[in-house]
Amino acid sequence: MTDQELLVAVAFIAAFCWPFLALGGLVWWFWRSDQRPDVPAIERGRVPESLLALVLAAGVASLIGLGAAFTHFGLI
């Protein structure tokens, strides 16, 4: 693998991994809200199901796109 191919691979991974970073951020945000006393008890630790489903769907689509891009450029 040449340096240019490695750079392309890193760029694709960075571009297609954002949904998983967003999911990690959501989990962290709602976990922190569970620890804060100023958040009402009924709202603590709740992740909206639609938001979670949207981020997971974006993650799956990104993995499909990443696989297609790697196949197109002959990296896998």
C-alpha positions as CSV (number, residue, x, y, z in Angstrom):
1,M,0.0,0.0,0.0
2,T,1.5,3.3,-1.0
3,D,1.3,6.5,1.0
4,Q,-1.4,7.9,-1.2
5,E,-3.6,4.8,-0.7
6,L,-3.0,5.0,3.0
7,L,-4.0,8.7,3.0
8,V,-7.2,7.8,1.1
9,A,-8.0,5.0,3.5
10,V,-7.6,7.3,6.5
11,A,-9.7,10.0,4.9
12,F,-12.5,7.5,4.1
13,I,-12.4,6.1,7.6
14,A,-12.6,9.6,9.1
15,A,-15.5,10.5,6.7
16,F,-17.6,7.4,7.4
17,C,-17.0,7.0,11.1
18,W,-18.8,10.2,12.2
19,P,-22.1,8.4,13.0
20,F,-20.4,6.2,15.5
21,L,-18.6,9.2,17.1
22,A,-22.0,10.9,17.3
23,L,-23.5,7.8,18.9
24,G,-20.7,7.8,21.5
25,G,-21.3,11.5,22.1
26,L,-25.0,10.8,22.7
27,V,-24.3,8.0,25.1
28,W,-21.9,10.2,27.0
29,W,-24.3,13.2,27.0
30,F,-27.2,11.2,28.4
31,W,-25.0,9.4,30.9
32,R,-23.8,12.8,32.2
33,S,-27.3,14.1,32.4
34,D,-28.1,11.1,34.6
35,Q,-25.4,12.2,37.0
36,R,-26.6,15.9,37.2
37,P,-29.0,16.8,40.1
38,D,-30.5,19.7,38.1
39,V,-32.0,17.4,35.5
40,P,-35.5,16.2,36.4
41,A,-35.6,12.6,37.5
42,I,-37.9,11.6,34.7
43,E,-35.5,12.9,32.1
44,R,-32.3,11.4,33.5
45,G,-30.5,8.9,31.3
46,R,-33.1,8.8,28.6
47,V,-32.0,8.6,25.0
48,P,-34.7,9.4,22.5
49,E,-35.4,6.2,20.5
50,S,-35.8,7.9,17.2
51,L,-32.5,9.7,17.6
52,L,-30.7,6.5,18.5
53,A,-32.3,4.7,15.5
54,L,-31.3,7.6,13.2
55,V,-27.6,7.5,14.3
56,L,-27.5,3.7,14.0
57,A,-29.0,3.8,10.5
58,A,-26.4,6.4,9.5
59,G,-23.7,4.2,10.9
60,V,-24.9,1.2,8.9
61,A,-25.1,3.4,5.7
62,S,-21.6,4.7,6.4
63,L,-20.2,1.2,6.7
64,I,-21.8,0.2,3.4
65,G,-20.4,3.3,1.8
66,L,-17.0,2.6,3.3
67,G,-17.0,-0.9,2.0
68,A,-18.1,0.3,-1.5
69,A,-15.3,3.0,-1.5
70,F,-12.6,0.5,-0.4
71,T,-13.8,-1.9,-3.1
72,H,-13.9,0.8,-5.7
73,F,-10.3,1.9,-5.0
74,G,-9.1,-1.7,-4.7
75,L,-8.0,-1.4,-1.1
76,I,-9.8,-4.6,0.0
